[in-house]
Amino acid sequence: QVQVVESGGGLVPAGGSLRLSCTASGLTFDGPAMGWFRQVPGKEREGVSCIGWNGSRTAYADSVKGRFTISRDNAKNTLYLQMNSLKPEDTAIYYCAADVVRAYCSTSWSAPGSFDYWGQGTQVTVSS
């Protein structure tokens, strides 16, 4: 049984930083591409970042480029999202997801349908 669990969310002032973590069990962690998504009530879930199986290829949404960094430690079955220079518009529930079909981020990585397994999400709130 595949389990994906996010942690590290919280309340931070604008300009601050947070690091999200995601652990995945029940799958071969060093195989799939992994991604971070976020969602606010009433809006569609949007892709934030994606990383290939060995960390050599990454992709970012334009809105977070230069501020967020995705990384993974396959030895620890853990995915990370370092978020710096946070803005109030970054407030959302952040989700971790695994694409067990592909080892690298697909060209449609930002579409939620590209990923197979999801965590329950962790709330990030950035105060102005």
C-alpha positions as a Markdown table, in Angstrom:
| # | Residue | x | y | z |
|---|---|---|---|---|
| 1 | Gln | 0.0 | 0.0 | 0.0 |
| 2 | Val | 1.4 | 3.3 | -1.1 |
| 3 | Gln | 1.5 | 6.1 | 1.5 |
| 4 | Val | 2.5 | 9.7 | 0.9 |
| 5 | Val | 2.8 | 12.0 | 3.9 |
| 6 | Glu | 3.6 | 15.7 | 3.8 |
| 7 | Ser | 4.9 | 17.8 | 6.8 |
| 8 | Gly | 6.5 | 21.2 | 7.5 |
| 9 | Gly | 3.6 | 23.5 | 6.8 |
| 10 | Gly | 2.8 | 26.4 | 9.1 |
| 11 | Leu | 2.3 | 30.1 | 9.5 |
| 12 | Val | 5.1 | 32.4 | 8.4 |
| 13 | Pro | 5.3 | 36.2 | 7.7 |
| 14 | Ala | 5.8 | 37.5 | 4.2 |
| 15 | Gly | 9.5 | 37.3 | 3.2 |
| 16 | Gly | 10.0 | 34.3 | 5.4 |
| 17 | Ser | 11.0 | 30.7 | 4.6 |
| 18 | Leu | 9.6 | 27.2 | 5.1 |
| 19 | Arg | 10.8 | 23.7 | 4.1 |
| 20 | Leu | 8.2 | 21.1 | 3.3 |
| 21 | Ser | 9.0 | 17.4 | 3.5 |
| 22 | Cys | 7.3 | 14.4 | 2.0 |
| 23 | Thr | 7.9 | 10.8 | 2.7 |
| 24 | Ala | 6.6 | 8.0 | 0.5 |
| 25 | Ser | 6.4 | 4.3 | 1.4 |
| 26 | Gly | 5.1 | 1.3 | -0.5 |
| 27 | Leu | 6.8 | 2.2 | -3.7 |
| 28 | Thr | 10.3 | 2.2 | -5.1 |
| 29 | Phe | 11.1 | 5.8 | -4.1 |
| 30 | Asp | 14.2 | 6.2 | -6.4 |
| 31 | Gly | 12.1 | 5.3 | -9.4 |
| 32 | Pro | 9.3 | 7.8 | -9.9 |
| 33 | Ala | 9.2 | 11.5 | -10.7 |
| 34 | Met | 7.9 | 13.4 | -7.7 |
| 35 | Gly | 6.0 | 16.7 | -7.6 |
| 36 | Trp | 4.6 | 19.4 | -5.4 |
| 37 | Phe | 1.2 | 21.0 | -6.0 |
| 38 | Arg | -0.9 | 23.5 | -4.2 |
| 39 | Gln | -4.5 | 24.4 | -3.9 |
| 40 | Val | -6.6 | 27.2 | -2.4 |
| 41 | Pro | -10.4 | 26.8 | -1.8 |
| 42 | Gly | -12.4 | 27.4 | -5.0 |
| 43 | Lys | -9.4 | 27.1 | -7.3 |
| 44 | Glu | -7.9 | 24.3 | -9.3 |
| 45 | Arg | -4.9 | 22.4 | -7.9 |
| 46 | Glu | -1.8 | 23.8 | -9.6 |
| 47 | Gly | 1.7 | 22.4 | -10.2 |
| 48 | Val | 4.4 | 24.0 | -8.2 |
| 49 | Ser | 7.5 | 21.9 | -9.0 |
| 50 | Cys | 8.6 | 18.5 | -10.3 |
| 51 | Ile | 11.8 | 16.5 | -10.0 |
| 52 | Gly | 13.1 | 13.4 | -11.8 |
| 53 | Trp | 14.1 | 10.2 | -10.1 |
| 54 | Asn | 17.8 | 11.2 | -9.6 |
| 55 | Gly | 17.2 | 14.9 | -9.0 |
| 56 | Ser | 19.0 | 15.9 | -12.2 |
| 57 | Arg | 16.0 | 17.4 | -13.9 |
| 58 | Thr | 13.6 | 19.8 | -12.3 |
| 59 | Ala | 10.7 | 22.1 | -13.3 |
| 60 | Tyr | 9.0 | 25.0 | -11.7 |
| 61 | Ala | 5.9 | 27.1 | -12.1 |
| 62 | Asp | 6.8 | 30.6 | -13.2 |
| 63 | Ser | 5.3 | 32.0 | -10.0 |
| 64 | Val | 7.8 | 30.3 | -7.8 |
| 65 | Lys | 11.0 | 30.3 | -10.0 |
| 66 | Gly | 13.9 | 31.7 | -8.1 |
| 67 | Arg | 12.2 | 31.4 | -4.8 |
| 68 | Phe | 11.4 | 27.7 | -4.4 |
| 69 | Thr | 13.8 | 24.7 | -4.7 |
| 70 | Ile | 12.8 | 21.1 | -5.0 |
| 71 | Ser | 15.1 | 18.3 | -4.0 |
| 72 | Arg | 15.0 | 14.7 | -2.9 |
| 73 | Asp | 17.0 | 12.2 | -0.9 |
| 74 | Asn | 16.3 | 8.8 | -2.2 |
| 75 | Ala | 18.2 | 7.1 | 0.6 |
| 76 | Lys | 15.6 | 8.6 | 3.0 |
| 77 | Asn | 12.6 | 8.2 | 0.7 |
| 78 | Thr | 12.1 | 12.0 | 1.2 |
| 79 | Leu | 11.1 | 14.8 | -1.1 |
| 80 | Tyr | 11.7 | 18.5 | -0.1 |
| 81 | Leu | 10.5 | 21.9 | -1.1 |
| 82 | Gln | 12.5 | 24.8 | 0.2 |
| 83 | Met | 10.4 | 27.9 | 0.0 |
| 84 | Asn | 12.0 | 31.3 | 0.4 |
| 85 | Ser | 10.8 | 34.9 | 0.0 |
| 86 | Leu | 7.3 | 33.7 | 0.7 |
| 87 | Lys | 4.4 | 35.9 | -0.4 |
| 88 | Pro | 0.8 | 36.0 | 0.8 |
| 89 | Glu | -0.3 | 34.5 | -2.5 |
| 90 | Asp | 1.7 | 31.4 | -1.7 |
| 91 | Thr | -0.9 | 30.6 | 0.9 |
| 92 | Ala | -2.4 | 27.2 | 0.1 |
| 93 | Ile | -2.6 | 23.6 | 1.0 |
| 94 | Tyr | 0.6 | 21.9 | -0.5 |
| 95 | Tyr | 0.4 | 18.4 | -1.8 |
| 96 | Cys | 3.2 | 15.9 | -2.6 |
| 97 | Ala | 2.6 | 13.5 | -5.5 |
| 98 | Ala | 4.3 | 10.5 | -7.2 |
| 99 | Asp | 4.3 | 9.7 | -10.9 |
| 100 | Val | 5.1 | 6.0 | -10.9 |
| 101 | Val | 4.8 | 5.8 | -14.7 |
| 102 | Arg | 7.7 | 8.1 | -15.5 |
| 103 | Ala | 11.2 | 8.6 | -14.1 |
| 104 | Tyr | 11.4 | 12.1 | -15.3 |
| 105 | Cys | 9.0 | 15.0 | -15.2 |
| 106 | Ser | 6.6 | 14.8 | -18.2 |
| 107 | Thr | 5.9 | 17.8 | -20.4 |
| 108 | Ser | 2.5 | 17.9 | -18.7 |
| 109 | Trp | 3.9 | 17.6 | -15.2 |
| 110 | Ser | 1.9 | 20.6 | -13.9 |
| 111 | Ala | -1.4 | 18.7 | -14.6 |
| 112 | Pro | -2.6 | 16.8 | -11.6 |
| 113 | Gly | -3.6 | 13.9 | -13.8 |
| 114 | Ser | 0.1 | 13.2 | -14.5 |
| 115 | Phe | 0.5 | 11.9 | -11.0 |
| 116 | Asp | -0.7 | 8.7 | -9.4 |
| 117 | Tyr | -0.4 | 8.9 | -5.6 |
| 118 | Trp | -1.1 | 11.9 | -3.4 |
| 119 | Gly | -0.6 | 12.9 | 0.2 |
| 120 | Gln | -3.2 | 14.6 | 2.3 |
| 121 | Gly | -1.6 | 18.0 | 2.1 |
| 122 | Thr | 0.0 | 20.4 | 4.6 |
| 123 | Gln | -1.3 | 24.0 | 5.1 |
| 124 | Val | 1.0 | 26.9 | 4.4 |
| 125 | Thr | -0.1 | 30.4 | 5.4 |
| 126 | Val | 1.8 | 33.5 | 4.7 |
| 127 | Ser | 0.8 | 36.6 | 6.5 |
| 128 | Ser | 1.1 | 40.1 | 5.1 |
